[in-house]
Amino acid sequence: MEQQDFPTGPEEHRTTTVEQGRFCVARCSCGWRGPARRARSLARSDAEVHEAG
């Protein structure tokens, strides 16, 4: 299942998590992509760290 947020401005980072087989990957509207994780919670954590930093 894909969780999606849409950007409201060009400088704002919006992340999604995408299922790829047994893995979950965090992606951002800026083009960033996190590592493949088996746990969704870790992919969400990667996305939160990216948005904050």
N, C-alpha and C positions, 0 to 999 in steps of 0.2 A: 504494500500500500504506500502511496506517495503522499507526503505531507508537503504542501506548497504555500508559499507566501509570495506576493507580487511586489516588486519594487515601487516605491512612491516617488523616488527621486534618483538622479544619476549617481549620487554619492552614497546612497544607502545600500547596505549589504542585506540581502534577503536569502536565507538558506532553505534548502529542502533536503529531505532524506529520500533516497531511492533504493529500492530493493533490487539486488542483482543476484539471483540465485539464492545461495545461503548467506550472502553478505548484504550489508547495508552501507551505503556511501552517502556522505554529506556533500552537498554542492552549494555554490553560492552564485548569485546573479553577476558577480564580478569575474567569474570564470574559475575561481578557486575550487579545488576538489580535494576532499579529505581521503585518508586511506580506507580501504575496504575493511569493515568490521563485522564480526559475527553477532555482536550485541548491538541492537538499535540504540540503547542508552549511550554507548560509547560514541557512535556516530553523531548523536545529538550533542554530546559534550564537545566533540571536535568542532561542530558548527557554532556552539556558544562561544568557544575560545576564539574562533576566527572572527565572529561578529564583534567581540569585545576588543580585539587587538588590532 
